Amino acid sequence: MTPFDDSRLDDTAALAAADHLLRRLAGAGARIRAEIDASADVLAVLGTDGFRPRAIVAAGRDARLVRAVLEPVCPVPFVAWPGPGLPGWAGPLDLVVVLDGATADPSAVSAASEAARRGCGLMVASPDDSPVAQAAAGSRHAIRLPSQSDDQLAAAVVVLQALHRLELGPAVETNAVASTLDEVAVECSPNRDVASNPAKDMSLMLGDTLPLVWGGSVLAARAARRVVEALRLASGRPALAADADHLLPVLANQPQRDLFADPFDEPEALRPGLVILDDGVEDAPVAMARRQLEATAERHDVRIHVVTQANGTDVARYAALMQSGRYAAVYLGVALGRYGTTPQESAGPGDLTEDAAW
């Protein structure tokens, strides 16, 4: 097992090897602004015209994020469809939303093609030359939002804004989301040392644990799943995001540490560490689940780390929690020596598609 070396977190050469990953994270706010600017003309002319779909089917990358934001307030039924194709009942009275990126997604292509064939209303976020855009070209009722990058979050923010214009979802303060991501980039910058960098501080806890990541609200739980994907790719270690009911047995079955064990004689196996993503949602069931997790972790000597983002809109808080975890994942990879001495030798979450890594 590769040893965790916290000195690498402030080592210029070690951080330089992950520079391409850190730069991608730092550019998240700018990518959202670029996506909104590229879609401004389309968004400006969107309106309801008195039409409301019978239901919405979302397919493709991060359809579940769109569902998490819309489902509590959407005036029509909403389904996140994993694909391929569409549900058998989807037809001309329904709206199909497809999120695509620069990397081909067969399920998204299949959903767009099937929507065009059935005469469904169709909204796609995709580059001009993507297979999804080509499939949407065959539809008489298509809205295409010209995606500029393979950034899943940026595309989802534009789609949410478009659905708001159609009076199917809440307002999305896109500038607030972008500004929040800019703030996270400053707080988690590699130029900040461990003492003043929350992501580096989180990586210290992750260095000798197997992460169990929990978010109480629907969006915080979604962020937890994205964070563990990044942690797995950055460290090569197991990581789990789940509901409290699934995490409690894992915590409760941890044996007590042997205070007299000699770590040089037989190194202790990695123990779980509980990471709580707190987005400020004040809900009684969420608060109760958190108390149970914290109490069980403390009884079984499991370390706890809390990431809090209680300010801003729902989407902004989600984005901040997810991005903080992604920064911590990169720093964990740096401290484990997972990246080469040059970016070309490095392999990490930022090199993969949004759907696989983020």
Order of alpha helices (4+ residues) and beta strands (2+ residues): alpha-alpha-alpha-alpha-beta-alpha-beta-beta-alpha-beta-alpha-beta-alpha-alpha-alpha-beta-alpha-beta-alpha-beta-alpha-beta-alpha-alpha
